[in-house]
Amino acid sequence: MQYDELHAWLRLVHSVGASAARRLLAQFGAPEAIWQASAAQWRSCASAAQAQALAQPPEGFDALLARTWQWLTQDDGAGARAIVTLGASAYPPALLATADPPLLLYLQGAPAFVRPAHGGFAPAASLAIVGSRNPTAQGAENARRFARALHEAGLTIVSGLALGIDACAHEGALDALPDPQRPATIAVVGTGLDRVYPRAHQQLARRIAQNGLLVSEYPLGTPPLPANFPKRNRIISGLSLGTLVVEAALQSGSLITARLANEQGREVFAIPGSIHAPQSRGCHALIRDGAKLAETAQDVLEELQLPTPTQLPDTGATAQATPPADGGSDDPILQALGFDPMGLDALIARTGYGAAELQVRLLELELAGQVERLPGGLFQRVMRA
């Protein structure tokens, strides 16, 4: 992007809303042509107030332009940068087909993906994986396993860099076998790309910038405003063939992403869980409403009509638990737990152990990664491939 082109686009985007900007682009073509038109010509497709807003650069525009140009052209080792405009050859066709495609997309990441030789920056074979910010250990493990398996099967994993399932999905994709032709993962964020939110994900963002892409529609300097995160979800679902919800409560933002995916004509998948776990209720509601139940990565690939590799890693109910140092899946406490959350009193009744002895055994299993302690004094068995 040249300086004059950046100037024209930024001024348009920050002068009027997206709908008015699209009308102006449809009328005049490139943004540069808009600024060569008269106010009377603007009013042919914009209101008087919008024409007045176009007449002068918005407040703080010069500083934003300088900051953006510096970010775009600097080489600080933090990944290549680009800004993709609506209608450009690198604009993802899948996102272009949605109802509200962003006018500008800021990109940061591996040079091969930020500046692709042809086509959009996001591969056509992409899948969104989203879920709770407070997942169970099993949910976090499921997100990592599905992301890794699905990336190795040919899908780029898209998520939102949030705490919990989002982070696990990014990590799982990054842990998969690298593919130089395809970004491992795409993080669509709700801030400017000069900020990382949450701050705890600084290292994860750096890993993504090395092997994938960070994407935002928000200008540099944009803080983590609450309203921005539900809005960015349309990009997560819009870049993807489908959306897989791993764990979600009934009031989860992940359900917004699933709803948007459904409205965009994309597939929605949900991993079922325990009927006693609040983090599973959103997934169960999605399944009741028609989402595809996903027990394995193969379920997702088959529904998307994608080939299944012969060596696809196991992600579902057939995965075997890794035995702890002091016992395997035949441990009587693990057998008594089953796979639903359970309280201490119920475990005492099932096992016959005293409370003190049972607490010690549960702690040993928890340290071995076989049991997770849940809120409310509950315990749950964890399965790992």
Protein Blocks (a to p, Z undefined) as FASTA:
>chain_A
ZZklmmmmmmmmmmpcfklmmmmmmmnopaklmmmpcfklmmmmpcfklmmmmmpccehk
lmmmmmmmmmmmpcehnapaddddehiaklcfklmmpmbdcfbdcddddfklmmcfbdcf
bdfbdcdddddfbdcfklmmmmmmmmmmmmmnopacddehighjlmmmmmmmmmmccdfk
bcfbdcddfbdfkbccdfklmmmmmmmmmmmccddfbdehiacdfklmmmmmmmmmmmpm
bdcdfbdcfkbfklmmmmmmmmnopacddddddfkbmklmmmmmmmmnopacdfbfklmm
mmnopacdfklccfblmlccdddfkbcfklmklmmnmmadcdfklmmmmnopafklmmmm
mmmmmmnopaccdehhiacddddZZ
